């Protein structure tokens, strides 16, 4: 899950190089982990790029769909698409396997 957060932060950093306004809504990049023993939950939160509903359906609907892996493969071939960074992959499913319920809340930066 932390790797997913890191990918989302990398993507917003990359986009901000050419479009600094991408950081206007939240310039403090962070990953926050909040355990709640009372409710037996762990909140994993980042201030990265976020995902649209379409992104969530596409990326959460396929087990181990690693956007970062696709990005690195495309990068090696010289056709990298930065939109592949920040997609959920194995990290999401690892969390799902050890929990009874996972809730994903995301807001696409744009």
Secondary structure by P-SEA (a helix, b strand, c coil): caaaaaaaaaaaaaaacccccccccccccbbbbbbbccccbbbbbbccccccaaaaaaaaacccccaaaaaaaaaaaccccccccccccaaaaaaaaaccbbbbbbbccc
